[in-house]
Amino acid sequence: MKKKQFNLNFIRVGTPEQSAIIVKHLVRKELQKMFQQHGVIATNLDEVLDKYITAEPTDEQ
């Protein structure tokens, strides 16, 4: 499987921590659907989501 990099930008809802939890839930659900379609097993999905989806604010313009 070829790795692809992408960025998603979300409008924050609630506190930064609440937003991160909501986004992780949405991303996890969609990734699990895609993984199931392609027969992929991800044993560390939560760790990866925790690493890349954070509550840290970005420079908003």
TIFIGU-920120 format. One record per atom (N, C-alpha, C): atom name; z negated, y negated, x. Coordinates in Angstrom, 2 decimals, padded with zeros to 5 digits. Atoms other than C-alpha are relative to their C-alpha. Layout:
N
{atom CA,{Z,Y,X}}
...
***
This chain:
61
{atom N,{000.00,001.17,000.85}}
{atom CA,{000.00,000.00,000.00}}
{atom C,{000.00,-001.24,000.90}}
{atom N,{-000.10,001.21,-000.79}}
{atom CA,{001.00,-003.36,001.44}}
{atom C,{-001.05,-001.01,-000.43}}
{atom N,{001.03,000.99,000.31}}
{atom CA,{-001.78,-005.95,001.67}}
{atom C,{000.67,-001.32,-000.36}}
{atom N,{-000.49,001.31,000.40}}
{atom CA,{-001.15,-009.23,-000.10}}
{atom C,{-001.19,-000.94,-000.11}}
{atom N,{001.06,000.99,000.06}}
{atom CA,{-003.21,-012.37,000.22}}
{atom C,{000.34,-001.00,-001.09}}
{atom N,{-000.20,001.00,001.03}}
{atom CA,{-003.69,-014.80,-002.63}}
{atom C,{-001.30,-000.75,-000.24}}
{atom N,{001.17,000.81,000.34}}
{atom CA,{-006.05,-017.51,-003.80}}
{atom C,{000.02,-000.29,-001.49}}
{atom N,{000.16,000.38,001.40}}
{atom CA,{-007.35,-018.17,-007.28}}
{atom C,{-000.96,-001.16,-000.06}}
{atom N,{000.89,001.13,000.19}}
{atom CA,{-008.89,-021.43,-008.34}}
{atom C,{-000.48,000.01,-001.45}}
{atom N,{000.60,-000.02,001.32}}
{atom CA,{-011.28,-021.53,-011.28}}
{atom C,{-000.76,-001.29,-000.24}}
{atom N,{000.85,001.11,000.39}}
{atom CA,{-012.91,-024.35,-013.15}}
{atom C,{-001.39,000.57,-000.21}}
{atom N,{001.36,-000.53,000.05}}
{atom CA,{-016.64,-023.89,-012.83}}
{atom C,{-000.59,-000.12,-001.40}}
{atom N,{000.72,-000.04,001.28}}
{atom CA,{-018.64,-022.93,-015.90}}
{atom C,{-001.46,000.27,000.33}}
{atom N,{001.41,-000.20,-000.28}}
{atom CA,{-022.42,-023.30,-015.74}}
{atom C,{-000.32,-000.32,001.45}}
{atom N,{000.39,000.21,-001.39}}
{atom CA,{-024.12,-023.16,-012.37}}
{atom C,{001.00,000.72,000.91}}
{atom N,{-000.90,-000.71,-000.91}}
{atom CA,{-022.19,-022.07,-009.27}}
{atom C,{-000.27,001.51,000.02}}
{atom N,{000.34,-001.43,000.00}}
{atom CA,{-024.07,-018.75,-009.32}}
{atom C,{000.51,000.69,-001.26}}
{atom N,{-000.50,-000.57,001.25}}
{atom CA,{-023.19,-018.15,-012.98}}
{atom C,{001.52,000.14,000.04}}
{atom N,{-001.46,-000.05,-000.11}}
{atom CA,{-019.55,-018.97,-012.29}}
{atom C,{000.44,001.16,000.88}}
{atom N,{-000.36,-001.10,-000.90}}
{atom CA,{-019.42,-016.51,-009.39}}
{atom C,{-000.17,001.34,-000.70}}
{atom N,{000.24,-001.25,000.73}}
{atom CA,{-020.88,-013.75,-011.59}}
{atom C,{001.11,000.24,-001.02}}
{atom N,{-001.06,-000.12,001.01}}
{atom CA,{-018.33,-014.44,-014.35}}
{atom C,{001.32,000.37,000.65}}
{atom N,{-001.26,-000.27,-000.68}}
{atom CA,{-015.39,-014.48,-011.94}}
{atom C,{000.01,001.41,000.57}}
{atom N,{000.07,-001.36,-000.54}}
{atom CA,{-016.54,-011.28,-010.20}}
{atom C,{000.20,001.03,-001.10}}
{atom N,{-000.14,-000.93,001.12}}
{atom CA,{-016.79,-009.55,-013.58}}
{atom C,{001.47,000.09,-000.44}}
{atom N,{-001.40,000.02,000.42}}
{atom CA,{-013.27,-010.63,-014.58}}
{atom C,{000.90,000.68,001.03}}
{atom N,{-000.83,-000.56,-001.06}}
{atom CA,{-011.74,-009.71,-011.23}}
{atom C,{-000.24,001.50,000.12}}
{atom N,{000.32,-001.43,-000.10}}
{atom CA,{-013.56,-006.35,-011.06}}
{atom C,{000.71,000.79,-001.10}}
{atom N,{-000.61,-000.69,001.14}}
{atom CA,{-012.30,-005.39,-014.52}}
{atom C,{001.51,000.16,000.19}}
{atom N,{-001.45,-000.05,-000.18}}
{atom CA,{-008.67,-006.25,-013.73}}
{atom C,{000.39,000.86,001.20}}
{atom N,{-000.30,-000.84,-001.16}}
{atom CA,{-008.73,-004.64,-010.29}}
{atom C,{-000.18,001.47,-000.33}}
{atom N,{000.23,-001.39,000.36}}
{atom CA,{-010.17,-001.44,-011.73}}
{atom C,{001.16,000.54,-000.85}}
{atom N,{-001.17,-000.42,000.79}}
{atom CA,{-007.29,-001.31,-014.25}}
{atom C,{001.18,000.29,000.92}}
{atom N,{-001.12,-000.16,-000.93}}
{atom CA,{-004.73,-001.77,-011.47}}
{atom C,{-000.22,001.21,000.90}}
{atom N,{000.30,-001.15,-000.85}}
{atom CA,{-006.46,000.76,-009.22}}
{atom C,{000.23,001.31,-000.75}}
{atom N,{-000.17,-001.21,000.79}}
{atom CA,{-006.47,003.32,-012.02}}
{atom C,{001.48,000.32,-000.19}}
{atom N,{-001.44,-000.21,000.18}}
{atom CA,{-002.74,002.83,-012.62}}
{atom C,{000.65,000.57,001.25}}
{atom N,{-000.60,-000.40,-001.26}}
{atom CA,{-001.98,003.42,-008.94}}
{atom C,{-000.77,001.11,000.71}}
{atom N,{000.75,-001.09,-000.58}}
{atom CA,{-004.54,006.15,-008.28}}
{atom C,{-000.84,-000.40,001.21}}
{atom N,{000.79,000.50,-001.12}}
{atom CA,{-006.60,004.01,-005.92}}
{atom C,{-001.48,000.18,-000.29}}
{atom N,{001.45,-000.11,000.12}}
{atom CA,{-010.28,004.72,-005.32}}
{atom C,{-000.61,-001.03,000.92}}
{atom N,{000.66,001.05,-000.79}}
{atom CA,{-012.34,001.74,-004.17}}
{atom C,{-001.50,000.22,-000.08}}
{atom N,{001.43,-000.29,000.00}}
{atom CA,{-015.83,002.79,-003.19}}
{atom C,{-000.85,-001.21,000.36}}
{atom N,{000.75,001.17,-000.43}}
{atom CA,{-016.79,-000.64,-001.86}}
{atom C,{000.45,-001.27,-000.72}}
{atom N,{-000.53,001.15,000.73}}
{atom CA,{-015.34,-002.95,-004.53}}
{atom C,{-001.04,-001.09,-000.17}}
{atom N,{001.03,001.02,000.19}}
{atom CA,{-018.63,-004.71,-005.24}}
{atom C,{-000.29,-000.74,001.30}}
{atom N,{000.24,000.64,-001.30}}
{atom CA,{-019.18,-005.38,-001.53}}
{atom C,{001.12,-000.98,000.34}}
{atom N,{-001.14,000.87,-000.28}}
{atom CA,{-015.69,-006.84,-001.18}}
{atom C,{-000.04,-001.24,-000.89}}
{atom N,{000.09,001.15,000.90}}
{atom CA,{-016.12,-009.04,-004.25}}
{atom C,{-001.12,-000.94,000.42}}
{atom N,{001.12,000.84,-000.46}}
{atom CA,{-019.49,-010.26,-002.96}}
{atom C,{000.38,-000.79,001.26}}
{atom N,{-000.40,000.66,-001.24}}
{atom CA,{-017.89,-011.12,000.38}}
{atom C,{000.96,-001.17,-000.27}}
{atom N,{-001.06,000.98,000.19}}
{atom CA,{-014.93,-013.07,-001.01}}
{atom C,{-000.17,-000.93,-001.20}}
{atom N,{000.24,000.88,001.15}}
{atom CA,{-016.21,-014.54,-004.28}}
{atom C,{-001.43,-000.49,000.11}}
{atom N,{001.32,000.57,-000.24}}
{atom CA,{-019.10,-016.85,-003.59}}
{atom C,{-000.24,-001.19,-000.91}}
{atom N,{000.37,001.16,000.82}}
{atom CA,{-020.95,-019.63,-005.36}}
{atom C,{000.10,-001.29,000.80}}
{atom N,{-000.12,001.18,-000.84}}
{atom CA,{-020.22,-022.01,-002.50}}
{atom C,{001.08,-000.93,-000.55}}
{atom N,{-001.01,000.93,000.51}}
{atom CA,{-018.45,-025.13,-003.74}}
{atom C,{001.08,-000.27,001.05}}
{atom N,{-001.09,000.35,-000.89}}
{atom CA,{-015.07,-025.98,-002.28}}
{atom C,{000.25,-001.49,-000.09}}
{atom N,{-000.34,001.42,000.05}}
{atom CA,{-013.64,-029.39,-001.58}}
{atom C,{000.91,-000.24,-001.19}}
{atom N,{-000.78,000.26,001.21}}
{atom CA,{-012.50,-030.43,-005.04}}
{atom C,{000.62,-001.37,000.09}}
{atom N,{-000.69,001.29,-000.04}}
{atom CA,{-009.95,-033.19,-005.37}}
{atom C,{000.42,-000.41,-001.37}}
***
